[in-house]
Amino acid sequence: MDMVQTIQDLVDVELGSGSGDGELSASDMVTVVGKLDDVVDVSVVTAELSNDIFSMISDILISRSDMAPVSNMVLKLTERIGDKAVFSGDLFNVAFPAMAVSMINVKPKNFSGITFCVTNYADGMTPELMVNESFAEPIPGTVASIALPAELKNQLAADGNKTRFQFQFYGVQDLFNDTGIAIKAEGNWTLNSYVISASINNRTVKNLNQSVEVTLSNNRAMQEHENVTCVFWDFGDNEAQGRWNSTGCETRAISANVTSCSCNHLTSFAVLLDISRAPMSEKDREIMTLISYLGCGISSIFLGITLMTYLIFGKLRRDHPSKILINLSAALLALNLLYLLNTWMSSYGYGLCILTAVLMHFFLLASFTWMGLEALHMYFALIKVFNAYVRSYILKLCVVGWGVPLIIVGVVLATDVDAYGSSNITSAADETSEPFCWIQSDVHFYVTVAGFILLVVLGNTGVFVVVLIQIRRMRTNKPLGKPAAGGSAQDLRAAASLTVLLGLTWLSAFFAVGPGRTVMLYVFCILNSLQGFFIFVFHCLTKENVRKQWRTRLTFDRFKPNDSDWSRSTSRPKQEPNSHSMGSVDTSSIIKASEFSSTTESLPVHPGSEGAGLLLQVAQPASTPNNIKTNTSVSWSNQ
């Protein structure tokens, strides 16, 4: 609360202590909204805190400060407060001269539609609010109303828990400054109503048989030569600053003073692993989505083949690196499949949507945990060369590899039941929207996804550098009588193999900022969505012992590969502790070209896949990661 008071004091000073004569600069606006966002992240949003922040936002709106740089930030902040607010009872209304918010908790079994109305409002006055827990016809004389149909009951929590509905009203249009309106009809359009919105926490609404009905009073009576159209605020348009869009909304002019709108979709967008959580152009998003689906589909097929290969042929999984590879491949295959099936599974109800998001989070963390264990095993095998016996070594790795992700996901569910949810991915081509279930909380995303991945990849980068130095040193110290094998080309192949195995391509996501953001996202999308295919290439296609096993199986050869076929994959003769020791390294075999693509007892220098197009699909505007929203208003033009 001290922080909020400090921010309020700053705003009061800049705005002239409530006189309304001052304005906040663009930099001050960004600072104020950013600090308020931080407060909401780390605080329990009580009724008192909600009032304080909404009051501050209202003061800023009344001041007529330039809101364009922070429009989406303010809208997102307002929604997050509405979703997280803790209050007694089931209804909480907050109203100030420039805005009003109504929050209501509804039990699914009692839901028969819900209607929110602003019954009275004039510029500078506090709006009067009314909520009717039914799908009601517009009340005559209302300034604005929005009615959600009873059909939404099918999309509410199946466990019977209460669902948070949130309604917002904006009486000041400065928050929606638009340099152009993205509608199909030409003309000189301008905003001619107040703005009203509705959102349902962590729910996706689409393809309703009964539309959402919105009724708005025109600020200026419509003349005979003027047209009106209903629009919604498209957060991703206008270079992520937002723009009005008429897609999916039908306009019915009731009279010169009132316009009715019928919208069949609520618009929102979602990112698993876009670090900026910022929107991109519709064209780039659709191209990246296509790349991600194709890449993950290809990776899924070849990861399946790789797993089948190592599970069928026992000789291929004699050593620790092969067993680690099997676990990594299994995690990646599950992650790829969940990504591909996410939209389909999300359409079968809220419960399945949450389960999909939780499983995606788990297998993503599991994939990176196993990549970290790959690096750890490599470090002990190559750098800390020793033969220490470790009882149940692989079993202990499995406890870490699968246990750590399970603990993290469990903590997220225990601390915030609304952390997972659904958002819409809207296609401009056919004007349809598809749900995508993933983490909706920025805090949990940055801590348990971005932070976890960054920690693992930075550690793996250190191992990568150390291993390359060690390989180069071994090559340099090779006896003069022995010719160097492979040379620079082999070093390059080793570097590429390690880069894929240790997931270093994921670093491209953390460089996706600034002018080169889009290019880096394309690089990220292509490389990581195909990592499952790279696993197959380096661990099946290019390995002689794997190819020989398949030739033997497919040609029904009754003779197994002789011992010399396997002498290259272990530098020591028969040694019992192999299955339990950390392993040692034959430096001469490491430098051989063949050894980089073959599984060795002591050196896990094999490429891995992270299935990473996976989380990229999801490029999400900074607007509404937690819910689904429609902002609707009426515009007019002189013809």
Secondary structure, DSSP 4 states (H G I P E B T S, - for coil): -HHHHHHHHHHHHHHTTTTS-----HHHHHHHHHHHHHHHHHS--BHHHHHHHHHHHHHHHHTT---GGGHHHHHHHHHHHHHH-B-SSSEEEEEETTEEEEEEEE-GGG-S-EEEEEEE--TTSPPEEEEESS--PPPTT-SEEEEE-GGGGGGS-TT---EEEEEEEES-GGGG--SS-B-SS-S-EEE-S-EEEEEEET---BS-SS-EEEEEE-SSPPPTTEEEEEEEEETTHHHHT-EEE-TTEEEEE-SSSEEEEEESB-B----SS-TT-----HHHHHHHHHHHHHHHHHHHHHHHHHHHHHHH-GGGGSSHHHHHHHHHHHHHHHHHHHHHHHHHHHTT-HHHHHHHHHHHHHHHHHHHHHHHHHHHHHIIIIIS----B-TTHHHHHHHHHHHHHHHHHHHHHHH-TTSEEEEEEEETTTTEEEEEEEE--HHHHIIIIIIHHHHHHHHHHHHHHHHHHHHHHHHHTS-TTSPPSSHHHHHHHHHHHHHHHTTGGGHHHHT--GGGHHHHHHHHHHHHHTHHHHHHIIIIIT-HHHHHHHHHHHTT-SSPPPTHHHHTT-SSSS-GGGGTB-----HHHHHSHHHHSS--SS---------THHHHT----SS-SSEEEEEEEEEEEE-
